[in-house]
Amino acid sequence: MRSDYERIVDIQETIQHIEKYAIRRKEAFEKDELIQSWIVRHLQIIGEAASRLSEHFRKSHSEIPWSNIIGMHNILVHDYFEIDKSIVWAAVENELPNLKIHINKIIENKA
């Protein structure tokens, strides 16, 4: 079983994977189905990792909107054909940078 710390590192690495293609900006995301699939898949991974963190860990880091992250995961996985690309991009552009900051702080404090 993976530890909470290992899952946080997974989230950190997955954010880096998203950033690799998000840097191409919204226009590329809207036009390129492969970039859309890449980003959606990696957001799913973040949500899955978040859902498997212990309740204690999530409560200890309540500055992170875990329920929103897990909720997005559920939408991306279970309502795949109803995904709104503009909401996905808004999450990448507006929420992911804050998540990255918090995740990096958690990892730095652990080291």
For each residue, the residues with C-beta under 8 A, 3 or more apart:
1:
2: 6 7 10 52
3: 6 7
4: 7 8 53 54 57
5: 8 9 107 110
6: 2 3 9 10
7: 2 3 4 10 11 49 50 52 53
8: 4 5 11 12 49 53 103 106 107 110
9: 5 6 12 13 107
10: 2 6 7 13 14 45 49
11: 7 8 14 15 46 49 50 99 103
12: 8 9 15 16 100 103 104 107
13: 9 10 16 17
14: 10 11 17 18 42 45 46 49
15: 11 12 18 19 46 96 99 100 103
16: 12 13 19 20
17: 13 14 20 21 38 42
18: 14 15 21 22 38 39 42 43 92 96
19: 15 16 22 23 96
20: 16 17 23
21: 17 18 24 28 29 35 38 39
22: 18 19 25 29 39 92 93 96
23: 19 20
24: 21 27 28 29 32 35
25: 22 28 29
26: 29 30 89 93
27: 24 30 31
28: 21 24 25 31 32 35
29: 21 22 24 25 26 32 35 36 39 85 89 92
30: 26 27 36 85 89
31: 27 28
32: 24 28 29 35 36
33: 36 37
34: 37 38
35: 21 24 28 29 32 38 39
36: 29 30 32 33 39 40 85 88
37: 33 34 40 41
38: 17 18 21 34 35 41 42
39: 18 21 22 29 35 36 42 43 88 92
40: 36 37 43 44 76 83 88
41: 37 38 44 45
42: 14 17 18 38 39 45 46
43: 18 39 40 46 47 72 73 76 88 91 92
44: 40 41 47 48 73 76 77
45: 10 14 41 42 48 49
46: 11 14 15 42 43 49 50 69 73 99
47: 43 44 50 51 69 70 72 73 74 76 77
48: 44 45 51 52 73
49: 7 8 10 11 14 45 46 52 53
50: 7 11 46 47 53 58 66 69 70 73
51: 47 48 70 73
52: 2 7 48 49
53: 4 7 8 49 50 57 58 66
54: 4 57 58
55: 58 59
56: 59 60
57: 4 53 54 60 61
58: 50 53 54 55 61 62 64 66
59: 55 56 62
60: 56 57
61: 57 58 64 66 102 106
62: 58 59 66
63: 102
64: 58 61 69 99 102 103
65: 68 69 95
66: 50 53 58 61 62 69 70
67: 70 71
68: 65 71 72 95
69: 46 47 50 64 65 66 72 73 99
70: 47 50 51 66 67 73 74
71: 67 68 74 75
72: 43 47 68 69 75 76 91
73: 43 44 46 47 48 50 51 69 70 76 77
74: 47 70 71 77 78 79
75: 71 72 78 79 82 83
76: 40 43 44 47 72 73 79 80 83 88
77: 44 47 73 74 80
78: 74 75
79: 74 75 76 82 83
80: 76 77 83
81:
82: 75 79
83: 40 75 76 79 80 87 88
84: 87 88
85: 29 30 36 88 89
86: 89 90
87: 83 84 90 91
88: 36 39 40 43 76 83 84 85 91 92
89: 26 29 30 85 86 92 93
90: 86 87 93 94 95
91: 43 72 87 88 94 95 96
92: 18 22 29 39 43 88 89 95 96
93: 22 26 89 90 96 97
94: 90 91 97 98
95: 65 68 90 91 92 98 99
96: 15 18 19 22 91 92 93 99 100
97: 93 94 100 101
98: 94 95 101 102
99: 11 15 46 64 69 95 96 102 103
100: 12 15 96 97 103 104
101: 97 98 104 105
102: 61 63 64 98 99 105 106
103: 8 11 12 15 64 99 100 106 107
104: 12 100 101 107 108
105: 101 102 108 109
106: 8 61 102 103 109 110
107: 5 8 9 12 103 104 110 111
108: 104 105 111
109: 105 106
110: 5 8 106 107
111: 107 108
